[in-house]
Amino acid sequence: MLASIQSCGLSGIDGYAVTAEINLASGMPMFEIVGLPDASVKESRERVRAALKNSGFDFPNGRITVNLAPADLRKEGPAYDLPIALGLLACSGMIDPERLKDTCVIGELSLDGSVRGVRGALPMAISARGWGAKAMILPAANLPEVRCIDGIELLGAESLLAAARHLRGEEPIEPMRAVSYSELLQRREFAEDFAHVKGQRSAKRALEIAAAGGHNVLMIGPPGSGKTLMARCMPTILPDMSFEEALETTRIHSVAGIVPPTGLLTERPFRSPHHTASHASLVGGGTYALPGEVSKATNGVLFLDELPEYPRDVLEALRQPLEDGEVHIARVSAQSVYPARFVLVCSMNPCPCGNLGSRTRPCRCTPPQIRRYLNRVSGPLLDRIDMHIEVESIPAERLSQDTPEETSAEIRKRVEAAREIQRKRYEGDPAGIRINAQLGARNLNAACPMEPGARDLLLMSCERLKLSNRAYTRILKVARTIADLEGADIITAEHISEAVQYRTLDRKYWG
């Protein structure tokens, strides 16, 4: 007896069709899984055997062969437990194989027969809908992350017995009702707000520009000056994610196995890895080429606190994602490409003790100590950070004042207006440009027209500050964003002047 069940595998953040072919023949009892399975797939033999018996089914006696096709792609993870178990029931005549037609099945089985959630349910559901599956049986624990997917019946199974009874027609599982993305957006709440940040007008202005154009920022200042708080407020002034962005972000988190209980992500991600993070955890990698922090921060913010404390090789690994917007990970057992489009926000002290330039506390560091500390951040990495801003400590009496500060909602309105201008400007761009930070050399001049005085000022600034060609283009992109915030079509000398100010701190500390 032969049964075929459609299932799904993962390649990066995309799903692909896997057919589980189960053959039950007479002969010496044996249970073999082929089709390039990894150790976790091979172990499903014992999980399936125990789950069937503990669910009240007889385990079939005979020669059992399970083939996971296509056989040239490596299969990993426990998501094939449920399709294998249902295939064995179909081979034994306990389920009509016709009921499994046009149905995709994924799920990990516990020994008692309950179905556990699996990693990557969202990209698998999108893939199953793409190849024409009419229904999908998946763990009930994975329903929240797929609740915005329509065009396919999503059936949440609590146990192997519940899935079997549904396929027999005894107790049908009610399909999950799709929830609109706009409904989910109304439920979100922000924990931080720029209204909680006292003073720091120049820093807030710089972060507003960074949010409007998607620019990278480095904040330099003494400990306790509010750098971390402002970084955590950054997602609150970014525009709402589109449905496509929310799907892309959730797919990455689903593959990484960190989807929140609420399911589909509606808030832009904020990732803040510790400075002891390894190369693989930041950029991605491991045995199965899983996404790293740069990919988990896609469409959101990646915050690196105490930038010089990160290992040099970890920081240098950021250079390629910052330029390309994606990460290519190659391992012996897997190769994956993950998106890595994020706003990089970094913070650091001006010296090891943090008091260099302080008006209230003396610096106790020697010049060689300061130089070694600053040189942990390389020039090429600094060159890829668009804006460098200095953050000063706020006096205690200023913190105790009840003067109202501008809220994140008020700042976000201006950011959204600037993003709308950029959306119209780059609409239909073949390279997929959406914001100013993504501008390339091909369309830089067309998107950034300047007045003659602005051009002269930019050239003079680059000559006097000895800026690189990359710094030239990044100043121009920041000036384009400043002009968009003011609703101006042409970049003026005032816009260039403000943009140049955000490139002078590297000369002050590293020059």
One Martini backbone bead per residue (centre of mass of N, CA, C, O) as a GRO file, in nm:
protein
  511
    1MET     BB    1   0.097   0.035   0.023
    2LEU     BB    2   0.035   0.374  -0.098
    3ALA     BB    3   0.128   0.710   0.018
    4SER     BB    4   0.059   1.066  -0.035
    5ILE     BB    5   0.207   1.368   0.110
    6GLN     BB    6   0.192   1.698   0.162
    7SER     BB    7   0.464   1.914   0.223
    8CYS     BB    8   0.732   2.110   0.390
    9GLY     BB    9   1.011   2.320   0.336
   10LEU     BB   10   1.330   2.491   0.395
   11SER     BB   11   1.476   2.795   0.225
   12GLY     BB   12   1.535   3.001   0.429
   13ILE     BB   13   1.236   3.205   0.371
   14ASP     BB   14   1.147   2.954   0.199
   15GLY     BB   15   0.930   2.738   0.059
   16TYR     BB   16   0.894   2.381  -0.021
   17ALA     BB   17   0.808   2.104  -0.176
   18VAL     BB   18   0.702   1.798  -0.007
   19THR     BB   19   0.696   1.445  -0.056
   20ALA     BB   20   0.534   1.194   0.130
   21GLU     BB   21   0.631   0.859   0.087
   22ILE     BB   22   0.436   0.569   0.178
   23ASN     BB   23   0.543   0.230   0.230
   24LEU     BB   24   0.359  -0.086   0.264
   25ALA     BB   25   0.508  -0.400   0.330
   26SER     BB   26   0.589  -0.708   0.324
   27GLY     BB   27   0.780  -0.831   0.599
   28MET     BB   28   1.022  -0.733   0.774
   29PRO     BB   29   1.036  -0.529   1.023
   30MET     BB   30   1.059  -0.182   0.908
   31PHE     BB   31   1.205   0.164   0.942
   32GLU     BB   32   1.252   0.387   0.667
   33ILE     BB   33   1.437   0.692   0.583
   34VAL     BB   34   1.438   0.888   0.290
   35GLY     BB   35   1.578   1.191   0.139
   36LEU     BB   36   1.793   1.344   0.305
   37PRO     BB   37   1.807   1.313   0.617
   38ASP     BB   38   1.832   1.411   0.926
   39ALA     BB   39   1.839   1.336   1.252
   40SER     BB   40   1.552   1.451   1.323
   41VAL     BB   41   1.407   1.280   1.103
   42LYS     BB   42   1.497   0.995   1.190
   43GLU     BB   43   1.364   1.025   1.483
   44SER     BB   44   1.058   1.002   1.393
   45ARG     BB   45   1.010   0.701   1.426
   46GLU     BB   46   0.967   0.705   1.740
   47ARG     BB   47   0.751   0.923   1.753
   48VAL     BB   48   0.542   0.787   1.571
   49ARG     BB   49   0.511   0.521   1.719
   50ALA     BB   50   0.418   0.640   1.996
   51ALA     BB   51   0.181   0.819   1.893
   52LEU     BB   52   0.005   0.597   1.778
   53LYS     BB   53  -0.029   0.424   2.035
   54ASN     BB   54  -0.124   0.674   2.229
   55SER     BB   55  -0.385   0.720   2.017
   56GLY     BB   56  -0.504   0.411   1.947
   57PHE     BB   57  -0.309   0.287   1.739
   58ASP     BB   58  -0.186   0.065   1.513
   59PHE     BB   59   0.112  -0.053   1.434
   60PRO     BB   60   0.243  -0.144   1.152
   61ASN     BB   61   0.326  -0.442   1.000
   62GLY     BB   62   0.635  -0.412   0.831
   63ARG     BB   63   0.764  -0.254   0.547
   64ILE     BB   64   0.888   0.071   0.594
   65THR     BB   65   0.882   0.346   0.353
   66VAL     BB   66   1.029   0.674   0.348
   67ASN     BB   67   0.989   0.942   0.109
   68LEU     BB   68   1.161   1.258   0.056
   69ALA     BB   69   1.051   1.472  -0.182
   70PRO     BB   70   1.323   1.570  -0.290
   71ALA     BB   71   1.631   1.383  -0.263
   72ASP     BB   72   1.847   1.643  -0.310
   73LEU     BB   73   1.722   1.763  -0.047
   74ARG     BB   74   1.761   1.865   0.263
   75LYS     BB   75   1.618   1.741   0.559
   76GLU     BB   76   1.474   1.929   0.838
   77GLY     BB   77   1.326   1.853   1.112
   78PRO     BB   78   0.992   1.776   1.271
   79ALA     BB   79   0.760   1.842   1.041
   80TYR     BB   80   0.721   1.518   0.937
   81ASP     BB   81   0.558   1.357   1.145
   82LEU     BB   82   0.256   1.393   1.066
   83PRO     BB   83   0.264   1.294   0.768
   84ILE     BB   84   0.372   1.012   0.836
   85ALA     BB   85   0.143   0.920   1.021
   86LEU     BB   86  -0.090   0.963   0.814
   87GLY     BB   87   0.031   0.773   0.602
   88LEU     BB   88   0.010   0.514   0.773
   89LEU     BB   89  -0.298   0.526   0.803
   90ALA     BB   90  -0.353   0.509   0.498
   91CYS     BB   91  -0.209   0.231   0.454
   92SER     BB   92  -0.409   0.090   0.681
   93GLY     BB   93  -0.715   0.216   0.625
   94MET     BB   94  -0.791   0.467   0.836
   95ILE     BB   95  -0.754   0.650   0.574
   96ASP     BB   96  -0.848   0.839   0.314
   97PRO     BB   97  -0.641   0.943   0.065
   98GLU     BB   98  -0.837   1.157  -0.069
   99ARG     BB   99  -0.837   1.355   0.187
  100LEU     BB  100  -0.521   1.446   0.115
  101LYS     BB  101  -0.590   1.607  -0.113
  102ASP     BB  102  -0.470   1.927  -0.132
  103THR     BB  103  -0.290   1.872   0.137
  104CYS     BB  104  -0.102   2.021   0.385
  105VAL     BB  105   0.156   1.886   0.613
  106ILE     BB  106   0.246   1.981   0.953
  107GLY     BB  107   0.441   1.846   1.234
  108GLU     BB  108   0.505   1.775   1.568
  109LEU     BB  109   0.553   1.493   1.776
  110SER     BB  110   0.455   1.355   2.050
  111LEU     BB  111   0.435   1.070   2.240
  112ASP     BB  112   0.113   1.135   2.304
  113GLY     BB  113   0.013   1.291   2.012
  114SER     BB  114   0.083   1.567   2.016
  115VAL     BB  115   0.111   1.895   1.867
  116ARG     BB  116   0.380   2.080   1.768
  117GLY     BB  117   0.549   2.338   1.697
  118VAL     BB  118   0.706   2.505   1.419
  119ARG     BB  119   0.943   2.611   1.207
  120GLY     BB  120   0.818   2.810   0.943
  121ALA     BB  121   0.501   2.833   0.891
  122LEU     BB  122   0.462   3.081   0.713
  123PRO     BB  123   0.631   3.009   0.456
  124MET     BB  124   0.478   2.744   0.415
  125ALA     BB  125   0.195   2.863   0.367
  126ILE     BB  126   0.271   3.039   0.125
  127SER     BB  127   0.374   2.805  -0.049
  128ALA     BB  128   0.118   2.629  -0.052
  129ARG     BB  129  -0.057   2.840  -0.192
  130GLY     BB  130   0.124   2.867  -0.449
  131TRP     BB  131   0.087   2.543  -0.537
  132GLY     BB  132  -0.246   2.486  -0.463
  133ALA     BB  133  -0.338   2.451  -0.186
  134LYS     BB  134  -0.644   2.424   0.000
  135ALA     BB  135  -0.500   2.295   0.256
  136MET     BB  136  -0.382   2.312   0.613
  137ILE     BB  137  -0.207   2.112   0.841
  138LEU     BB  138  -0.137   2.242   1.166
  139PRO     BB  139  -0.036   2.366   1.438
  140ALA     BB  140  -0.203   2.547   1.671
  141ALA     BB  141   0.051   2.719   1.762
  142ASN     BB  142   0.075   2.851   1.449
  143LEU     BB  143  -0.177   3.031   1.390
  144PRO     BB  144  -0.101   3.331   1.460
  145GLU     BB  145   0.121   3.364   1.216
  146VAL     BB  146  -0.124   3.285   0.980
  147ARG     BB  147  -0.390   3.479   1.006
  148CYS     BB  148  -0.327   3.659   0.723
  149ILE     BB  149  -0.390   3.410   0.547
  150ASP     BB  150  -0.525   3.364   0.235
  151GLY     BB  151  -0.652   3.103   0.014
  152ILE     BB  152  -0.642   2.902   0.272
  153GLU     BB  153  -0.697   2.636   0.473
  154LEU     BB  154  -0.659   2.656   0.830
  155LEU     BB  155  -0.565   2.372   1.036
  156GLY     BB  156  -0.572   2.315   1.379
  157ALA     BB  157  -0.377   2.074   1.550
  158GLU     BB  158  -0.351   1.915   1.864
  159SER     BB  159  -0.359   1.618   1.732
  160LEU     BB  160  -0.352   1.321   1.578
  161LEU     BB  161  -0.646   1.246   1.638
  162ALA     BB  162  -0.774   1.507   1.526
  163ALA     BB  163  -0.669   1.474   1.235
  164ALA     BB  164  -0.800   1.195   1.182
  165ARG     BB  165  -1.096   1.277   1.235
  166HIS     BB  166  -1.109   1.486   1.012
  167LEU     BB  167  -1.040   1.287   0.771
  168ARG     BB  168  -1.296   1.102   0.845
  169GLY     BB  169  -1.546   1.308   0.941
  170GLU     BB  170  -1.609   1.322   1.255
  171GLU     BB  171  -1.415   1.595   1.344
  172PRO     BB  172  -1.410   1.881   1.226
  173ILE     BB  173  -1.201   2.139   1.152
  174GLU     BB  174  -1.197   2.465   1.204
  175PRO     BB  175  -1.131   2.718   1.026
  176MET     BB  176  -0.947   2.986   1.021
  177ARG     BB  177  -0.985   3.318   1.070
  178ALA     BB  178  -0.912   3.583   0.902
  179VAL     BB  179  -0.695   3.860   0.963
  180SER     BB  180  -0.652   4.177   0.936
  181TYR     BB  181  -0.396   4.400   0.937
  182SER     BB  182  -0.549   4.652   1.043
  183GLU     BB  183  -0.644   4.513   1.304
  184LEU     BB  184  -0.358   4.463   1.423
  185LEU     BB  185  -0.258   4.761   1.432
  186GLN     BB  186  -0.465   4.854   1.662
  187ARG     BB  187  -0.312   4.668   1.901
  188ARG     BB  188  -0.071   4.827   1.932
  189GLU     BB  189   0.220   4.898   2.154
  190PHE     BB  190   0.426   5.138   2.312
  191ALA     BB  191   0.680   5.167   2.556
  192GLU     BB  192   0.801   5.407   2.407
  193ASP     BB  193   0.894   5.772   2.414
  194PHE     BB  194   1.002   6.093   2.333
  195ALA     BB  195   0.859   6.229   2.582
  196HIS     BB  196   1.085   6.094   2.788
  197VAL     BB  197   1.289   6.293   2.651
  198LYS     BB  198   1.510   6.518   2.768
  199GLY     BB  199   1.584   6.712   2.541
  200GLN     BB  200   1.788   6.657   2.277
  201ARG     BB  201   1.729   6.808   2.000
  202SER     BB  202   1.959   6.729   1.803
  203ALA     BB  203   1.921   6.421   1.828
  204LYS     BB  204   1.626   6.410   1.741
  205ARG     BB  205   1.671   6.530   1.463
  206ALA     BB  206   1.860   6.308   1.359
  207LEU     BB  207   1.658   6.068   1.401
  208GLU     BB  208   1.444   6.178   1.210
  209ILE     BB  209   1.617   6.166   0.957
  210ALA     BB  210   1.684   5.866   0.975
  211ALA     BB  211   1.386   5.769   0.956
  212ALA     BB  212   1.310   5.907   0.682
  213GLY     BB  213   1.581   5.764   0.517
  214GLY     BB  214   1.738   5.514   0.651
  215HIS     BB  215   1.973   5.596   0.839
  216ASN     BB  216   2.275   5.579   0.986
  217VAL     BB  217   2.383   5.581   1.344
  218LEU     BB  218   2.605   5.773   1.565
  219MET     BB  219   2.648   5.783   1.920
  220ILE     BB  220   2.821   6.028   2.123
  221GLY     BB  221   2.868   5.974   2.482
  222PRO     BB  222   2.808   5.974   2.793
  223PRO     BB  223   2.703   5.824   3.050
  224GLY     BB  224   2.354   5.881   3.084
  225SER     BB  225   2.248   6.063   2.816
  226GLY     BB  226   2.026   5.873   2.635
  227LYS     BB  227   2.097   5.671   2.403
  228THR     BB  228   1.926   5.416   2.456
  229LEU     BB  229   1.647   5.549   2.471
  230MET     BB  230   1.648   5.667   2.183
  231ALA     BB  231   1.683   5.398   2.038
  232ARG     BB  232   1.413   5.271   2.152
  233CYS     BB  233   1.239   5.507   2.003
  234MET     BB  234   1.277   5.468   1.698
  235PRO     BB  235   1.030   5.279   1.613
  236THR     BB  236   0.804   5.506   1.690
  237ILE     BB  237   0.888   5.690   1.411
  238LEU     BB  238   0.822   5.480   1.227
  239PRO     BB  239   0.653   5.357   0.996
  240ASP     BB  240   0.433   5.155   0.908
  241MET     BB  241   0.400   4.851   0.811
  242SER     BB  242   0.352   4.671   0.565
  243PHE     BB  243   0.231   4.372   0.477
  244GLU     BB  244   0.490   4.280   0.332
  245GLU     BB  245   0.685   4.351   0.564
  246ALA     BB  246   0.551   4.176   0.781
  247LEU     BB  247   0.593   3.908   0.635
  248GLU     BB  248   0.900   3.917   0.610
  249THR     BB  249   0.965   3.945   0.912
  250THR     BB  250   0.809   3.691   1.011
  251ARG     BB  251   0.960   3.483   0.844
  252ILE     BB  252   1.230   3.519   0.982
  253HIS     BB  253   1.126   3.457   1.273
  254SER     BB  254   1.015   3.179   1.205
  255VAL     BB  255   1.283   3.047   1.121
  256ALA     BB  256   1.412   3.125   1.412
  257GLY     BB  257   1.181   3.074   1.643
  258ILE     BB  258   1.055   3.400   1.741
  259VAL     BB  259   0.758   3.413   1.755
  260PRO     BB  260   0.516   3.564   1.890
  261PRO     BB  261   0.208   3.506   2.031
  262THR     BB  262   0.064   3.720   1.831
  263GLY     BB  263   0.241   3.674   1.571
  264LEU     BB  264   0.219   3.896   1.365
  265LEU     BB  265   0.416   4.157   1.286
  266THR     BB  266   0.358   4.519   1.358
  267GLU     BB  267   0.630   4.585   1.471
  268ARG     BB  268   0.921   4.704   1.453
  269PRO     BB  269   1.214   4.584   1.493
  270PHE     BB  270   1.430   4.540   1.795
  271ARG     BB  271   1.779   4.492   1.800
  272SER     BB  272   2.008   4.399   2.093
  273PRO     BB  273   2.300   4.289   2.099
  274HIS     BB  274   2.550   4.177   2.259
  275HIS     BB  275   2.900   4.231   2.272
  276THR     BB  276   2.937   3.897   2.275
  277ALA     BB  277   2.869   3.847   2.000
  278SER     BB  278   2.887   3.662   1.734
  279HIS     BB  279   2.919   3.626   1.405
  280ALA     BB  280   2.675   3.428   1.364
  281SER     BB  281   2.460   3.586   1.539
  282LEU     BB  282   2.469   3.849   1.365
  283VAL     BB  283   2.472   3.737   1.053
  284GLY     BB  284   2.489   3.426   1.048
  285GLY     BB  285   2.443   3.057   1.072
  286GLY     BB  286   2.563   2.760   1.116
  287THR     BB  287   2.475   2.453   1.019
  288TYR     BB  288   2.176   2.582   0.888
  289ALA     BB  289   2.175   2.882   0.817
  290LEU     BB  290   2.078   3.100   1.011
  291PRO     BB  291   1.956   3.382   1.115
  292GLY     BB  292   2.048   3.693   1.217
  293GLU     BB  293   2.029   4.006   1.346
  294VAL     BB  294   2.026   4.154   1.068
  295SER     BB  295   1.761   3.998   0.981
  296LYS     BB  296   1.573   4.045   1.230
  297ALA     BB  297   1.594   4.375   1.161
  298THR     BB  298   1.417   4.385   0.935
  299ASN     BB  299   1.244   4.686   0.905
  300GLY     BB  300   1.430   4.806   1.137
  301VAL     BB  301   1.636   4.790   1.433
  302LEU     BB  302   1.992   4.809   1.497
  303PHE     BB  303   2.148   4.785   1.818
  304LEU     BB  304   2.478   4.910   1.919
  305ASP     BB  305   2.614   4.890   2.217
  306GLU     BB  306   2.917   4.961   2.270
  307LEU     BB  307   3.088   4.933   2.000
  308PRO     BB  308   3.400   4.876   2.087
  309GLU     BB  309   3.324   4.590   2.237
  310TYR     BB  310   3.325   4.459   1.982
  311PRO     BB  311   3.444   4.256   1.778
  312ARG     BB  312   3.612   4.318   1.496
  313ASP     BB  313   3.492   4.090   1.309
  314VAL     BB  314   3.196   4.162   1.363
  315LEU     BB  315   3.196   4.452   1.251
  316GLU     BB  316   3.307   4.383   0.963
  317ALA     BB  317   3.050   4.205   0.885
  318LEU     BB  318   2.861   4.467   0.829
  319ARG     BB  319   2.946   4.582   0.553
  320GLN     BB  320   2.781   4.410   0.349
  321PRO     BB  321   2.487   4.456   0.454
  322LEU     BB  322   2.497   4.771   0.429
  323GLU     BB  323   2.526   4.761   0.112
  324ASP     BB  324   2.316   4.515   0.010
  325GLY     BB  325   2.069   4.408   0.207
  326GLU     BB  326   2.222   4.122   0.238
  327VAL     BB  327   2.275   3.765   0.314
  328HIS     BB  328   2.535   3.525   0.257
  329ILE     BB  329   2.506   3.176   0.339
  330ALA     BB  330   2.766   2.924   0.370
  331ARG     BB  331   2.737   2.572   0.392
  332VAL     BB  332   2.763   2.242   0.372
  333SER     BB  333   2.432   2.194   0.439
  334ALA     BB  334   2.387   2.512   0.361
  335GLN     BB  335   2.209   2.775   0.166
  336SER     BB  336   2.157   3.133   0.221
  337VAL     BB  337   1.923   3.415   0.179
  338TYR     BB  338   1.902   3.723   0.358
  339PRO     BB  339   1.767   3.982   0.473
  340ALA     BB  340   1.930   4.336   0.548
  341ARG     BB  341   1.710   4.581   0.621
  342PHE     BB  342   1.834   4.849   0.818
  343VAL     BB  343   1.871   5.048   1.105
  344LEU     BB  344   2.166   5.177   1.227
  345VAL     BB  345   2.233   5.193   1.582
  346CYS     BB  346   2.488   5.362   1.759
  347SER     BB  347   2.694   5.344   2.062
  348MET     BB  348   2.931   5.558   2.253
  349ASN     BB  349   3.211   5.641   2.403
  350PRO     BB  350   3.486   5.866   2.395
  351CYS     BB  351   3.595   5.671   2.626
  352PRO     BB  352   3.654   5.446   2.868
  353CYS     BB  353   3.524   5.641   3.098
  354GLY     BB  354   3.331   5.876   2.937
  355ASN     BB  355   3.465   6.196   3.002
  356LEU     BB  356   3.526   6.314   2.739
  357GLY     BB  357   3.430   6.653   2.745
  358SER     BB  358   3.332   6.701   3.016
  359ARG     BB  359   3.193   6.947   3.247
  360THR     BB  360   3.197   6.762   3.534
  361ARG     BB  361   3.409   6.535   3.445
  362PRO     BB  362   3.703   6.386   3.453
  363CYS     BB  363   3.949   6.253   3.261
  364ARG     BB  364   4.148   5.930   3.312
  365CYS     BB  365   4.269   5.912   3.030
  366THR     BB  366   4.495   5.831   2.806
  367PRO     BB  367   4.580   5.879   2.487
  368PRO     BB  368   4.637   5.576   2.418
  369GLN     BB  369   4.367   5.470   2.528
  370ILE     BB  370   4.184   5.631   2.341
  371ARG     BB  371   4.299   5.529   2.074
  372ARG     BB  372   4.243   5.227   2.115
  373TYR     BB  373   3.940   5.255   2.153
  374LEU     BB  374   3.866   5.394   1.877
  375ASN     BB  375   4.020   5.174   1.688
  376ARG     BB  376   3.795   4.949   1.704
  377VAL     BB  377   3.684   5.143   1.489
  378SER     BB  378   3.667   5.150   1.167
  379GLY     BB  379   3.670   5.341   0.890
  380PRO     BB  380   3.481   5.179   0.695
  381LEU     BB  381   3.245   5.173   0.898
  382LEU     BB  382   3.211   5.477   0.941
  383ASP     BB  383   3.152   5.536   0.636
  384ARG     BB  384   2.863   5.367   0.661
  385ILE     BB  385   2.784   5.600   0.852
  386ASP     BB  386   2.597   5.878   0.799
  387MET     BB  387   2.563   5.961   1.118
  388HIS     BB  388   2.721   6.189   1.357
  389ILE     BB  389   2.653   6.221   1.707
  390GLU     BB  390   2.630   6.435   1.989
  391VAL     BB  391   2.588   6.355   2.340
  392GLU     BB  392   2.467   6.518   2.618
  393SER     BB  393   2.429   6.592   2.927
  394ILE     BB  394   2.169   6.631   3.159
  395PRO     BB  395   2.063   6.817   3.386
  396ALA     BB  396   1.883   6.760   3.669
  397GLU     BB  397   1.689   7.007   3.648
  398ARG     BB  398   1.580   6.922   3.366
  399LEU     BB  399   1.455   6.645   3.450
  400SER     BB  400   1.246   6.782   3.669
  401GLN     BB  401   1.091   6.899   3.455
  402ASP     BB  402   0.750   6.957   3.298
  403THR     BB  403   0.825   6.987   3.015
  404PRO     BB  404   0.699   6.931   2.722
  405GLU     BB  405   0.742   6.683   2.483
  406GLU     BB  406   0.776   6.547   2.195
  407THR     BB  407   0.617   6.310   2.036
  408SER     BB  408   0.623   6.035   1.838
  409ALA     BB  409   0.365   6.101   1.674
  410GLU     BB  410   0.462   6.378   1.570
  411ILE     BB  411   0.718   6.278   1.428
  412ARG     BB  412   0.586   6.058   1.246
  413LYS     BB  413   0.434   6.248   1.055
  414ARG     BB  414   0.689   6.362   0.916
  415VAL     BB  415   0.807   6.094   0.827
  416GLU     BB  416   0.567   6.002   0.652
  417ALA     BB  417   0.578   6.239   0.455
  418ALA     BB  418   0.865   6.175   0.350
  419ARG     BB  419   0.806   5.881   0.261
  420GLU     BB  420   0.592   5.957   0.049
  421ILE     BB  421   0.780   6.109  -0.138
  422GLN     BB  422   0.965   5.863  -0.190
  423ARG     BB  423   0.756   5.669  -0.304
  424LYS     BB  424   0.691   5.843  -0.556
  425ARG     BB  425   0.981   5.867  -0.669
  426TYR     BB  426   1.034   5.525  -0.660
  427GLU     BB  427   0.817   5.435  -0.835
  428GLY     BB  428   0.911   5.160  -1.029
  429ASP     BB  429   1.180   5.073  -0.948
  430PRO     BB  430   1.390   4.817  -1.049
  431ALA     BB  431   1.566   4.808  -0.763
  432GLY     BB  432   1.363   4.872  -0.512
  433ILE     BB  433   1.346   5.156  -0.421
  434ARG     BB  434   1.223   5.346  -0.113
  435ILE     BB  435   1.476   5.501  -0.002
  436ASN     BB  436   1.746   5.708   0.024
  437ALA     BB  437   1.959   5.499   0.138
  438GLN     BB  438   1.924   5.316  -0.146
  439LEU     BB  439   2.084   5.479  -0.320
  440GLY     BB  440   2.250   5.489  -0.624
  441ALA     BB  441   2.455   5.583  -0.880
  442ARG     BB  442   2.240   5.573  -1.109
  443ASN     BB  443   2.016   5.783  -0.933
  444LEU     BB  444   2.142   6.022  -0.769
  445ASN     BB  445   2.128   6.280  -0.950
  446ALA     BB  446   1.821   6.266  -1.016
  447ALA     BB  447   1.726   6.270  -0.698
  448CYS     BB  448   1.967   6.517  -0.639
  449PRO     BB  449   1.906   6.817  -0.683
  450MET     BB  450   2.109   7.121  -0.708
  451GLU     BB  451   2.226   7.397  -0.619
  452PRO     BB  452   2.504   7.565  -0.685
  453GLY     BB  453   2.572   7.629  -0.384
  454ALA     BB  454   2.548   7.336  -0.284
  455ARG     BB  455   2.770   7.211  -0.459
  456ASP     BB  456   3.003   7.388  -0.360
  457LEU     BB  457   2.982   7.311  -0.060
  458LEU     BB  458   3.029   7.006  -0.092
  459LEU     BB  459   3.308   7.018  -0.229
  460MET     BB  460   3.450   7.184  -0.008
  461SER     BB  461   3.401   6.986   0.227
  462CYS     BB  462   3.545   6.737   0.105
  463GLU     BB  463   3.823   6.876   0.082
  464ARG     BB  464   3.868   6.969   0.381
  465LEU     BB  465   3.780   6.676   0.515
  466LYS     BB  466   3.862   6.434   0.342
  467LEU     BB  467   3.646   6.280   0.182
  468SER     BB  468   3.491   6.028   0.058
  469ASN     BB  469   3.289   5.907  -0.181
  470ARG     BB  470   3.091   5.782   0.019
  471ALA     BB  471   3.047   6.040   0.188
  472TYR     BB  472   2.931   6.209  -0.037
  473THR     BB  473   2.673   6.037  -0.089
  474ARG     BB  474   2.565   6.045   0.206
  475ILE     BB  475   2.526   6.346   0.226
  476LEU     BB  476   2.327   6.363  -0.009
  477LYS     BB  477   2.109   6.180   0.114
  478VAL     BB  478   2.059   6.346   0.370
  479ALA     BB  479   1.980   6.606   0.221
  480ARG     BB  480   1.734   6.480   0.081
  481THR     BB  481   1.580   6.428   0.347
  482ILE     BB  482   1.570   6.716   0.452
  483ALA     BB  483   1.408   6.819   0.209
  484ASP     BB  484   1.162   6.630   0.251
  485LEU     BB  485   1.079   6.745   0.533
  486GLU     BB  486   1.030   7.036   0.374
  487GLY     BB  487   0.924   6.988   0.069
  488ALA     BB  488   1.173   6.986  -0.122
  489ASP     BB  489   1.313   6.950  -0.445
  490ILE     BB  490   1.565   7.120  -0.378
  491ILE     BB  491   1.890   7.135  -0.289
  492THR     BB  492   2.039   7.322  -0.047
  493ALA     BB  493   2.278   7.470   0.145
  494GLU     BB  494   2.135   7.406   0.413
  495HIS     BB  495   2.117   7.102   0.374
  496ILE     BB  496   2.421   7.051   0.343
  497SER     BB  497   2.514   7.175   0.610
  498GLU     BB  498   2.367   6.972   0.796
  499ALA     BB  499   2.487   6.711   0.677
  500VAL     BB  500   2.790   6.778   0.737
  501GLN     BB  501   2.766   6.785   1.052
  502TYR     BB  502   2.727   6.454   1.050
  503ARG     BB  503   3.067   6.431   0.950
  504THR     BB  504   3.272   6.555   1.196
  505LEU     BB  505   3.329   6.353   1.438
  506ASP     BB  506   3.544   6.169   1.306
  507ARG     BB  507   3.753   6.404   1.308
  508LYS     BB  508   3.761   6.461   1.614
  509TYR     BB  509   3.835   6.153   1.707
  510TRP     BB  510   3.997   6.024   1.430
  511GLY     BB  511   4.176   6.265   1.288
   0.00000   0.00000   0.00000
